[in-house]
Amino acid sequence: MRPKELRDLIISALSLAIAFGIALSGGYSAFSNPRNLAIVSLISVVAISLGFILHEIGHRFIARRSGCFAEYTMWPIGLIVALAFSLFGFVFAAPGAVMIRPGVDMFGREIALTKEKMGMISIAGPAMNICLAVIFTMLNLAYSLLLFSLGAQINTWLAIFNLIPFGPLDGAKILRWNSMVWFVALAISVGLYAMQNFLL
C-alpha cells in the first residue's frame, strides 16, 4: 500500500469516527461534554472505522486478485459534509472509494472488467460488514457493551446501505452480476438487523 493511500484511509477512518462520535453524542451539544465526546469517538474508532476500513480493503483485495489496479482515494468534500451533518445529530458520509481500473496481463493486454469481476469485487465490501456484524452481535450477546452493540448495528447498516441496487452503490453491480447473491446478502443483512432490534 502506497503512503498516500494509507494516509487517505487513516484520515477517512478517523474523520468518520469523529463524525459518528459527535452525532451519537447529541450533535453540536456534544462539545459541552468533551470527555463523553472523546469516549464515544474512541468507541467509534473500533465500532465504525474498523467496518469502513475492512469494507474498502475487501474491495481492494479482490480487485487486485482479479488483476485490476485498485487504490483507495479519499474525497475531502465528503469528509467535510460528514462532519458538518454530524453537528445535527446524524451522519451522511461519502468519505471516498476504491478506484478500480483494468490491469494488464503478462503480454501487456488489458484485462477486461467483466460483470462477474465487478460483482465479486463489489460483494467483498458488504461481506466484510456482514462478518463484522455477526462477530459484534455474538460478542454483545456474551458480554453487553456499547462498543459491541454499536459495532453490530453500524456494520449491519453499512451492509444494507451498500446493497441498495442504485447508482454507484455496490448493490447495483452485484445485482447485475448475480441476483441470487444480491438477494442472499440482503436477506442476511436484514435478518441481522431484525435480530439485533429484538436482542440488543
C-alpha positions as CSV (number, residue, x, y, z in Angstrom):
1,M,0.0,0.0,0.0
2,R,1.4,3.3,-1.0
3,P,1.9,6.1,1.7
4,K,-0.7,8.3,0.0
5,E,-3.3,5.5,0.0
6,L,-2.6,4.6,3.7
7,R,-2.8,8.3,4.6
8,D,-6.2,8.7,2.8
9,L,-7.5,5.6,4.5
10,I,-6.4,6.7,8.0
11,I,-7.7,10.3,7.6
12,S,-11.1,9.0,6.3
13,A,-11.4,6.4,9.1
14,L,-10.6,8.9,11.8
15,S,-12.9,11.6,10.3
16,L,-15.8,9.1,10.3
17,A,-15.1,8.1,13.9
18,I,-15.2,11.8,14.9
19,A,-18.3,12.4,12.9
20,F,-20.1,9.5,14.4
21,G,-18.8,10.4,17.9
22,I,-20.3,13.9,17.5
23,A,-23.6,12.6,16.1
24,L,-24.0,9.9,18.7
25,S,-23.2,12.4,21.5
26,G,-26.0,14.7,20.5
27,G,-24.7,16.8,17.6
28,Y,-23.4,20.3,18.3
29,S,-24.3,19.9,22.0
30,A,-21.6,17.2,22.3
31,F,-18.9,19.9,22.7
32,S,-20.4,20.8,26.1
33,N,-19.2,17.4,27.4
34,P,-15.8,16.9,25.8
35,R,-15.0,13.8,27.9
36,N,-18.1,12.0,26.7
37,L,-17.4,13.0,23.2
38,A,-13.8,11.7,23.4
39,I,-15.1,8.3,24.8
40,V,-17.7,7.9,22.1
41,S,-15.3,8.9,19.4
42,L,-12.8,6.3,20.7
43,I,-15.5,3.6,20.7
44,S,-16.4,4.7,17.1
45,V,-12.8,4.1,16.0
46,V,-13.3,0.4,16.7
47,A,-17.1,0.0,16.1
48,I,-17.3,2.1,12.9
49,S,-13.8,2.8,11.4
50,L,-12.9,-0.9,11.5
51,G,-16.0,-1.7,9.4
52,F,-15.2,1.1,7.0
53,I,-11.5,0.1,6.6
54,L,-12.3,-3.6,6.1
55,H,-15.1,-2.8,3.7
56,E,-12.7,-0.8,1.5
57,I,-9.8,-3.3,1.9
58,G,-12.2,-6.1,0.9
59,H,-12.9,-4.3,-2.4
60,R,-9.2,-3.6,-2.9
61,F,-8.1,-7.2,-2.2
62,I,-10.5,-8.9,-4.6
63,A,-9.9,-6.3,-7.3
64,R,-6.1,-6.8,-7.1
65,R,-6.6,-10.6,-7.1
66,S,-8.6,-10.2,-10.2
67,G,-5.7,-8.4,-12.0
68,C,-7.0,-4.9,-11.6
69,F,-5.4,-1.7,-10.4
70,A,-7.2,-0.8,-7.1
71,E,-6.4,2.1,-4.7
72,Y,-8.4,3.8,-2.1
73,T,-8.8,7.6,-2.6
74,M,-10.5,9.9,0.0
75,W,-12.9,12.5,-1.0
76,P,-12.2,15.6,1.2
77,I,-15.6,17.3,0.4
78,G,-17.3,14.1,1.5
79,L,-15.5,14.1,4.8
80,I,-16.3,17.8,5.4
81,V,-20.0,17.0,4.6
82,A,-19.9,14.1,7.1
83,L,-18.5,16.3,9.9
84,A,-21.0,19.1,9.1
85,F,-24.0,16.8,9.2
86,S,-22.8,15.2,12.4
87,L,-23.4,18.6,14.2
88,F,-27.2,18.0,13.6
89,G,-27.1,14.5,15.1
90,F,-26.8,12.3,12.1
91,V,-24.1,11.3,9.6
92,F,-24.3,11.3,5.8
93,A,-20.9,10.1,4.7
94,A,-19.2,9.7,1.3
95,P,-15.6,9.6,2.6
96,G,-14.0,8.1,-0.6
97,A,-13.8,4.9,-2.6
98,V,-11.5,2.3,-4.0
99,M,-10.7,3.4,-7.5
100,I,-10.6,0.4,-9.9
101,R,-9.0,0.3,-13.3
102,P,-8.3,-2.7,-15.7
103,G,-4.9,-4.2,-15.2
104,V,-2.7,-5.8,-17.9
105,D,-1.7,-9.4,-18.3
106,M,1.9,-10.7,-18.9
107,F,1.6,-9.9,-22.6
108,G,0.6,-6.3,-21.9
109,R,-3.0,-6.8,-22.9
110,E,-5.7,-5.1,-20.9
111,I,-7.7,-7.4,-18.5
112,A,-11.4,-6.8,-19.1
113,L,-13.6,-5.7,-16.2
114,T,-16.5,-8.1,-16.7
115,K,-19.8,-8.1,-14.9
116,E,-18.6,-11.1,-12.9
117,K,-15.4,-9.4,-11.8
118,M,-17.2,-6.2,-10.8
119,G,-19.8,-8.2,-9.0
120,M,-17.3,-10.2,-7.0
121,I,-15.3,-7.0,-6.2
122,S,-18.5,-5.3,-5.1
123,I,-19.8,-8.1,-2.8
124,A,-16.5,-8.1,-0.9
125,G,-17.2,-4.9,0.9
126,P,-20.7,-5.7,2.3
127,A,-19.5,-9.3,3.0
128,M,-16.9,-7.8,5.4
129,N,-19.5,-5.7,7.1
130,I,-21.8,-8.7,7.5
131,C,-19.0,-10.8,9.1
132,L,-18.2,-8.0,11.5
133,A,-21.9,-7.5,12.3
134,V,-22.1,-11.2,13.2
135,I,-18.9,-11.1,15.3
136,F,-20.0,-7.9,17.2
137,T,-23.6,-9.4,17.7
138,M,-22.1,-12.5,19.3
139,L,-19.7,-10.6,21.5
140,N,-22.6,-8.4,22.7
141,L,-24.7,-11.4,23.5
142,A,-21.9,-12.8,25.5
143,Y,-20.9,-9.5,27.2
144,S,-23.1,-6.5,26.7
145,L,-21.1,-3.4,25.9
146,L,-21.9,-0.2,23.9
147,L,-18.8,-1.0,21.8
148,F,-20.2,-4.3,20.7
149,S,-23.8,-3.2,20.2
150,L,-22.7,-0.1,18.2
151,G,-20.4,-2.2,16.1
152,A,-23.1,-4.7,15.3
153,Q,-25.7,-2.1,14.4
154,I,-23.4,0.1,12.3
155,N,-21.9,-2.7,10.3
156,T,-25.4,-4.1,9.6
157,W,-26.5,-0.7,8.5
158,L,-23.4,-0.3,6.3
159,A,-24.1,-3.7,4.6
160,I,-27.8,-2.9,4.0
161,F,-27.0,0.6,2.7
162,N,-24.3,-0.6,0.3
163,L,-26.5,-3.4,-1.0
164,I,-29.1,-0.8,-2.3
165,P,-29.2,-1.5,-6.1
166,F,-28.9,2.1,-7.1
167,G,-26.3,4.3,-8.9
168,P,-22.6,3.7,-7.8
169,L,-23.5,1.6,-4.7
170,D,-22.3,-2.0,-4.5
171,G,-25.8,-3.4,-4.8
172,A,-26.3,-2.3,-8.4
173,K,-23.1,-4.0,-9.6
174,I,-23.9,-7.2,-7.6
175,L,-27.4,-7.4,-8.9
176,R,-26.2,-7.0,-12.5
177,W,-23.8,-9.9,-11.9
178,N,-25.9,-12.3,-9.8
179,S,-29.4,-11.6,-8.5
180,M,-29.3,-14.6,-6.1
181,V,-26.0,-13.5,-4.5
182,W,-27.5,-10.0,-4.0
183,F,-30.8,-11.4,-2.6
184,V,-29.0,-13.7,-0.1
185,A,-26.6,-10.9,1.1
186,L,-29.5,-8.5,1.6
187,A,-31.6,-11.2,3.3
188,I,-28.8,-11.9,5.8
189,S,-28.3,-8.2,6.4
190,V,-32.0,-7.5,7.0
191,G,-32.2,-10.6,9.2
192,L,-29.3,-9.4,11.3
193,Y,-31.0,-6.0,11.6
194,A,-34.2,-7.6,12.8
195,M,-32.4,-9.9,15.3
196,Q,-30.4,-7.0,16.7
197,N,-33.6,-5.0,17.3
198,F,-35.0,-8.0,19.2
199,L,-31.9,-9.0,21.1
200,L,-29.7,-5.9,21.6
